[in-house]
Amino acid sequence: MSDTSTSDALQSCPLNWPQQRWNLILFALCTGTQYLAAPVLYVGITQASLCDRLGADARTSNLPGTLYFAMTAMPALIAWLSPRVSSLKRNLSLCYGASAVMLTALAITLSSSASDQTKLAMVIMQGAVSGAVLPTAVAFLWEVIARGSDESRRGIALGLAFGAGPLLAVLGSFVQTALMGGDLFGLHFTGLEYPRNFIILFGAGAPIMALAAILSQLFVIAPVEKEVEREPVSSVVGVLVGLPLMFGSVVLMHFSSHPNPTSAGVASSGMMAAVGYVAACGAAVALIYHFRAILQQRVLLIATLVTVLAYAGNVIPSNMNLYAKELLGDLPEKSAGVQNMLRFSFKMLTGVTLGWLLIRTSPRFGVVTTSFIFLLSQIWAMLVTGPLYLLASGIHGAGELVGVYAPNYIVSASRRDQLRRNMAFVTMLMVPAAPAGYLYGAIVDGVKESGWTAFGMNSTVLGFRLSFFVCALFILSGIILAICLLPAKPRPEPEAVAST
């Protein structure tokens, strides 16, 4: 048998069409629950507005989103701990269940008499926990759809899940606006008083995630001839070292940015920052070492670089929400619901279109198109003022679909026996993008503290626009790389080549 026919056989699904259709529906339903709870699960906008309420600065307000992405290397560790296909549905349920527990704990903390610092810590923890379990759940869902449907039908699933799914996020965002208050397309909502509005918002996410945990048990997964056994600890030493180093680097750099005014405090802060950067470099080296087999494949290496550069746009929403305060003169929470509604409305419309186009074009088309939309959102944020600025969140939401089409590209370039490892790797690609979120917050605070002004902009406005400009440069670099070096229709490398 030729290499091509072997690859085609590996990409075919052993399930019949009714079973595949059932899996596609469940995939859409599970994705839909995540969208319904999107105001709290898409860590960034809502958490930043809550942090602002709790008296945090821009760096700290970006911390939940930063830790969310820093913890997305967890799927690699979980893939090692539980590699069997037979445990796929159980692990998916556990991920959704953990999210439900964390949302419940945060809602209880917000309703208690705990200090603002304690509540702030719980908000940050919710970002970290969400970063650990939700990308893991997404990685398992991708494995489910890869094992439970033919590649030729994948566009249908993506169009259904990421076209109709965001409609539920629009509904969730409407509820958020009603809770927080503010104006929505001519309608005015008084909202509930703080903190009751945030308590209800986060608490409502818990039963939604519990429903997802139940739905996860209903997938049809074809049994494999031979289960994959857990590899020895030596095979995951890169992950075991890289994960704590990455988490530690974020924590160190955060605390180094809030030094004591004394000379000793400043010196200690400088030392923490230096150690933080060393830890970040060490984490990068360790994780690259762990996934070296993937990075030795040219197409997957280039796709990795493109994805990381595009994902730098995923961690800008916190700044986009905080900037609305400067333009509209109101609390960030008042515009959070509108921004989320626009974000998911645009995503819904774009998702339907791209799912249809994917069937007729190529995997690279989805990556380049969504990255370009991402770029447009930052250009809009830099140039547009007044209420029309909020449309930047809608354009950004459509661009977030790069988080669907970049993984789809890598799935198309992966052998079936490497799916779990490769999808764990894909979710880990948000890790190197995580420091960008902290960078964006640091740019705002740094420009403000320095008192820089330019072109009639005060230091705060200039800081936010510079952060959008830096984000745009990252995304543009990814687009150029994809167009120049990625093949339009990737195919898995033959086993002999991929294992070298």
C-alpha positions in Angstrom: 0.0 0.0 0.0 1.3 3.5 -0.8 2.0 6.1 1.8 -1.0 8.1 0.4 -3.5 5.3 0.7 -2.2 4.5 4.2 -2.8 8.0 5.3 -6.3 8.0 3.8 -7.1 4.8 5.7 -5.9 6.3 8.9 -8.1 9.4 8.3 -11.3 7.3 7.7 -13.8 6.7 10.5 -15.0 3.2 11.3 -18.4 4.4 12.6 -21.5 4.4 10.4 -23.2 7.7 9.4 -25.9 7.7 12.1 -23.2 7.3 14.7 -21.1 10.0 13.2 -24.1 12.3 13.0 -24.8 11.7 16.7 -21.3 12.6 17.5 -21.4 15.8 15.4 -24.6 16.8 17.3 -23.1 16.1 20.7 -19.9 18.0 19.7 -22.1 21.0 18.8 -24.1 20.7 22.1 -21.0 20.5 24.3 -19.5 23.4 22.4 -22.8 25.2 22.8 -22.7 24.9 26.6 -19.3 26.5 26.6 -20.6 29.3 24.5 -23.7 29.8 26.8 -21.3 30.3 29.7 -18.9 32.3 27.6 -19.2 35.5 29.6 -17.3 33.7 32.5 -15.5 30.9 30.6 -13.8 33.2 28.0 -11.5 34.6 30.6 -10.6 38.2 29.9 -13.3 40.8 29.6 -15.6 39.9 32.5 -12.7 39.1 34.8 -10.9 42.3 33.9 -14.0 44.4 34.8 -14.4 42.5 38.1 -10.7 43.0 38.9 -11.2 46.7 38.2 -14.1 46.8 40.7 -11.8 45.2 43.2 -9.3 47.9 42.8 -6.7 46.2 40.6 -4.4 47.9 38.1 -4.1 47.0 34.4 -1.3 44.4 35.0 -3.4 42.6 37.7 -6.6 42.9 35.6 -4.8 41.1 32.8 -3.5 38.3 35.2 -6.6 36.0 35.0 -6.3 36.0 31.2 -2.5 35.5 31.4 -2.8 32.6 33.8 -5.6 31.1 31.7 -3.2 30.8 28.8 -0.2 29.8 30.9 -2.1 26.8 32.3 -3.2 25.6 28.9 -0.1 23.2 28.8 -2.1 21.0 31.2 -3.6 18.9 28.4 -0.1 17.6 27.6 0.2 16.4 31.2 -3.3 14.9 31.3 -2.7 13.2 27.9 0.2 11.4 29.5 -1.6 10.6 32.8 -4.6 9.1 31.0 -3.7 8.1 27.4 -6.3 5.4 26.8 -9.1 6.0 24.3 -11.5 4.2 26.7 -11.0 7.0 29.3 -11.8 9.7 26.8 -15.4 10.3 27.8 -14.7 10.1 31.5 -11.9 12.6 31.3 -14.0 15.0 29.3 -16.7 14.9 32.0 -14.1 15.5 34.8 -12.9 18.6 33.0 -16.4 20.1 32.8 -17.1 19.1 36.3 -14.0 20.8 37.6 -15.1 24.0 35.9 -18.5 23.8 37.5 -16.9 23.4 41.0 -14.6 26.4 40.5 -17.4 28.7 39.3 -19.4 27.7 42.4 -16.5 28.4 44.7 -16.0 31.9 43.1 -19.7 32.8 43.4 -19.7 31.8 47.1 -16.5 33.8 47.7 -17.9 36.9 46.1 -21.1 36.6 48.2 -19.0 36.3 51.4 -17.5 38.9 53.7 -14.0 38.1 52.5 -11.6 40.9 51.7 -11.2 42.3 48.2 -7.7 40.8 48.0 -9.1 37.3 48.7 -11.9 37.8 46.1 -9.3 39.1 43.7 -7.2 36.0 44.3 -10.2 33.8 43.6 -10.9 35.6 40.3 -7.3 35.0 39.3 -7.6 31.3 40.4 -10.7 30.9 38.3 -8.7 32.1 35.3 -6.0 29.5 36.0 -8.4 26.6 36.6 -10.3 27.5 33.5 -7.0 27.5 31.6 -6.2 24.0 32.9 -9.5 22.2 32.3 -11.3 23.9 29.4 -8.6 23.7 26.8 -8.2 20.1 28.0 -11.9 19.5 27.3 -11.5 21.1 23.9 -8.6 18.9 23.1 -10.7 15.8 24.1 -13.5 17.1 21.9 -11.2 17.5 19.0 -10.1 13.9 19.5 -13.7 12.8 19.7 -14.6 14.5 16.4 -11.4 13.1 14.8 -12.2 9.6 15.9 -15.9 9.9 15.5 -16.4 11.4 12.1 -14.8 11.5 8.6 -12.6 14.4 7.7 -14.9 15.2 4.8 -17.8 15.9 7.3 -15.7 17.9 9.7 -16.7 21.2 8.0 -20.3 20.4 8.8 -19.5 20.0 12.5 -17.5 23.1 12.7 -20.2 25.2 10.9 -22.8 23.8 13.3 -20.7 24.1 16.5 -19.1 27.5 15.8 -21.9 29.0 13.7 -25.0 28.1 15.8 -23.0 27.8 19.1 -22.1 31.5 19.4 -25.8 32.3 19.3 -26.0 30.9 22.8 -23.0 33.2 23.7 -25.0 36.1 22.4 -27.9 35.0 24.7 -25.4 34.7 27.6 -24.0 38.2 26.9 -27.5 39.7 26.8 -28.1 38.3 30.3 -24.7 39.7 31.3 -25.8 43.2 30.1 -29.1 42.9 32.0 -27.2 42.0 35.2 -24.4 44.6 34.9 -26.4 47.4 33.4 -25.6 49.6 30.5 -27.0 50.5 27.1 -27.5 47.9 24.4 -28.6 49.0 20.9 -31.0 51.6 22.3 -32.1 49.6 25.3 -31.1 50.8 28.7 -30.6 48.3 31.6 -30.3 49.4 35.2 -28.6 46.2 36.2 -28.3 44.7 39.7 -26.1 46.2 42.4 -22.5 45.0 42.9 -21.5 42.3 43.8 -24.9 40.6 43.4 -24.6 41.0 39.6 -21.2 39.1 39.4 -22.4 36.5 41.9 -25.3 35.5 39.7 -23.2 35.7 36.5 -20.5 33.3 37.7 -22.9 31.1 39.7 -25.1 30.5 36.6 -22.1 29.0 34.8 -21.9 26.1 37.2 -25.1 24.1 36.2 -24.3 24.8 32.5 -20.9 23.1 32.9 -22.6 20.3 34.8 -24.8 19.7 31.8 -21.8 19.5 29.6 -20.3 16.8 31.9 -23.4 14.7 31.4 -23.5 15.2 27.6 -19.9 14.0 27.4 -20.9 10.5 28.5 -23.1 10.1 25.4 -20.4 10.1 22.6 -19.9 7.0 20.5 -16.2 6.1 20.4 -15.0 3.2 18.3 -12.8 0.9 20.4 -9.2 0.6 19.3 -7.4 -2.6 18.6 -4.7 -1.8 21.1 -4.8 0.8 23.8 -1.8 3.2 24.2 0.0 2.6 27.4 1.3 5.4 29.6 4.8 6.3 28.7 7.6 6.4 31.4 8.1 9.5 33.4 11.3 10.2 31.5 9.1 10.8 28.4 7.3 13.7 30.0 10.1 15.3 32.0 9.8 18.4 29.7 6.2 19.0 30.7 6.8 18.2 34.4 9.6 20.9 34.4 8.0 23.3 31.9 4.6 23.7 33.6 5.7 24.9 37.0 8.4 27.1 35.5 5.8 28.8 33.3 3.4 29.3 36.2 6.3 30.5 38.4 7.5 33.0 35.7 4.1 34.7 35.5 3.8 35.0 39.3 7.4 36.3 39.7 7.0 38.9 36.9 3.7 40.0 38.4 5.0 40.6 41.9 8.2 42.2 40.5 6.0 44.9 38.9 4.7 46.1 42.3 7.9 46.8 44.2 8.2 48.4 47.6 9.2 52.1 47.4 12.4 51.5 49.3 15.7 50.8 47.6 15.8 47.3 49.0 12.3 46.7 47.6 13.3 47.9 44.2 16.4 45.7 44.2 14.3 42.7 45.2 11.8 43.5 42.5 14.6 43.5 39.9 15.8 40.2 41.1 12.3 38.6 40.9 11.9 40.0 37.4 15.2 38.5 36.3 14.4 35.1 37.8 11.0 35.3 36.2 12.5 35.8 32.7 14.9 32.9 33.3 12.0 30.7 34.4 10.1 31.6 31.3 13.0 30.7 29.1 13.5 27.5 30.9 9.8 26.6 30.5 10.1 27.3 26.7 13.1 25.0 26.4 11.5 22.3 28.5 8.3 22.3 26.5 10.1 22.4 23.1 12.2 19.4 24.2 9.0 17.5 25.1 7.4 18.1 21.8 10.5 17.8 19.7 9.1 14.9 17.7 6.3 17.2 16.4 8.6 20.2 15.8 10.9 18.0 13.7 8.1 17.8 11.1 8.4 20.8 8.9 4.7 21.5 8.3 3.8 21.1 11.9 6.7 23.3 12.9 5.6 26.1 10.7 1.9 25.7 11.7 3.1 25.9 15.3 4.8 29.3 14.7 1.8 30.6 12.9 -0.6 29.5 15.6 1.5 31.1 18.4 1.7 34.4 16.6 -2.0 34.4 15.9 -2.8 33.4 19.5 -1.2 36.6 20.7 -4.5 38.2 19.7 -6.3 36.0 22.2 -5.0 37.8 25.2 -5.8 41.4 24.2 -9.6 41.4 25.2 -8.8 42.6 28.8 -7.2 45.7 27.5 -10.0 46.2 25.0 -12.5 46.2 27.8 -10.4 48.5 30.0 -9.9 50.9 27.1 -13.6 51.3 26.8 -13.6 53.2 30.1 -11.4 55.8 28.6 -13.5 56.2 25.5 -17.0 55.9 26.9 -16.4 57.3 30.4 -18.2 54.5 32.3 -17.2 51.4 34.4 -15.7 48.6 32.3 -18.4 46.2 33.5 -21.0 48.4 31.9 -19.6 47.7 28.4 -18.5 44.1 29.1 -21.9 42.6 28.1 -22.1 44.6 24.9 -18.6 43.7 24.0 -19.3 40.0 24.6 -22.6 40.2 22.6 -20.8 41.7 19.7 -17.9 39.3 20.1 -20.1 36.3 19.7 -22.6 37.7 17.2 -19.8 38.3 14.8 -18.3 34.9 15.6 -21.7 33.2 14.9 -22.0 34.8 11.5 -18.4 34.2 10.6 -18.5 30.6 11.9 -21.4 29.6 9.6 -19.6 31.1 6.6 -16.2 29.7 7.3 -17.6 26.2 8.1 -19.3 26.2 4.6 -16.2 27.6 2.9 -13.9 25.1 4.6 -15.7 22.3 2.7 -14.9 24.0 -0.6 -11.4 25.5 0.1 -8.5 24.3 2.2 -7.4 24.1 5.9 -4.9 26.9 5.3 -7.8 29.2 4.1 -9.4 29.1 7.5 -6.1 29.9 9.3 -5.2 32.9 7.1 -8.8 34.3 7.0 -9.4 34.2 10.7 -5.9 35.7 11.4 -6.6 38.5 9.0 -9.9 39.3 10.8 -8.0 39.3 14.1 -5.6 41.8 12.6 -8.6 44.0 11.5 -9.9 44.1 15.1 -6.7 45.7 16.3 -6.6 48.2 13.5 -10.2 49.2 14.3 -9.3 49.5 18.1 -6.4 51.8 17.3 -8.3 54.1 14.9 -11.9 54.3 15.9 -13.3 56.2 18.9 -16.7 56.7 20.5 -19.4 54.0 20.7 -18.3 52.6 17.3 -15.1 51.4 19.0 -17.1 48.6 20.6 -17.4 47.0 17.1 -13.7 46.1 17.6 -14.9 43.4 20.0 -17.2 42.0 17.3 -14.4 41.8 14.8 -12.1 40.3 17.4 -14.7 37.6 18.2 -14.8 36.6 14.5 -11.0 36.4 14.5 -11.0 34.2 17.6 -12.1 31.4 15.3 -8.4 31.0 14.5 -8.6 28.9 17.7 -10.7 26.5 15.6 -9.0 26.6 12.3 -5.4 26.4 13.4 -6.2 23.2 15.3 -8.1 21.9 12.3 -5.0 22.5 10.2 -2.8 20.5 12.6 -5.4 17.7 12.8 -5.3 17.5 9.0 -1.5 17.2 9.2 -1.5 14.6 12.0 -1.6 10.8 11.9 -4.5 9.2 13.8 -2.2 7.4 16.2 -0.7 10.8 17.2 -3.9 12.7 17.6 -4.1 13.0 21.4 -0.4 14.0 21.7 -0.7 16.5 18.8 -4.0 18.0 20.1 -2.5 18.4 23.6 0.3 20.2 21.9 -2.1 22.5 20.1 -3.7 23.6 23.3 -0.3 24.1 24.7 0.4 26.7 22.0 -1.5 29.2 24.0 1.2 29.0 26.7 3.9 30.9 24.7 1.2 33.5 23.9 0.3 33.9 27.6 3.1 36.5 28.4 1.7 38.7 25.6 -1.3 39.4 27.8 0.9 40.6 30.7 3.0 42.5 28.2 -0.1 44.4 27.0 -1.0 45.4 30.5 2.5 46.4 31.3 2.6 48.6 28.2 -0.4 50.5 29.4 0.8 50.9 33.0 4.4 51.7 31.8 3.3 54.5 29.4 0.9 55.9 32.0 3.6 55.9 34.7 6.0 57.6 32.4 3.5 60.2 31.4 4.2 59.9 27.7 1.8 61.7 25.3 1.7 61.8 21.5 -0.6 63.1 18.7 -3.0 64.7 21.2 -3.4 61.4 23.2 -3.0 61.4 26.9 -0.7 58.7 28.4 -3.5 56.2 29.1 -5.0 56.3 25.6 -1.5 56.1 24.1 -0.6 53.1 26.2 -3.7 51.2 25.2 -3.2 52.0 21.5 0.4 50.9 21.7 -0.7 47.6 23.1 -3.1 47.1 20.2 -0.3 48.0 17.8 2.1 45.4 19.3 -0.7 42.8 19.1 -1.3 43.6 15.5 2.4 43.1 14.7 2.3 39.6 16.2 -0.7 38.6 14.1 0.6 40.1 10.9 3.8 38.1 11.3 1.8 34.9 11.5 -0.2 35.7 8.4 2.9 36.3 6.3 4.4 33.1 7.5 1.3 31.1 6.8 0.9 32.4 3.2 4.5 31.9 2.3 5.3 28.6 3.9 2.2 26.5 4.8 0.8 24.1 2.2 -2.9 24.7 1.5 -3.9 21.0 2.1 -1.6 19.3 4.5 -1.4 15.5 4.8 0.1 13.4 7.6 3.7 12.3 7.0 4.3 8.6 6.4 5.1 6.8 9.7 8.7 6.1 8.7 9.3 9.8 8.1 7.3 11.1 11.1 9.1 8.9 13.6 12.5 10.0 12.6 
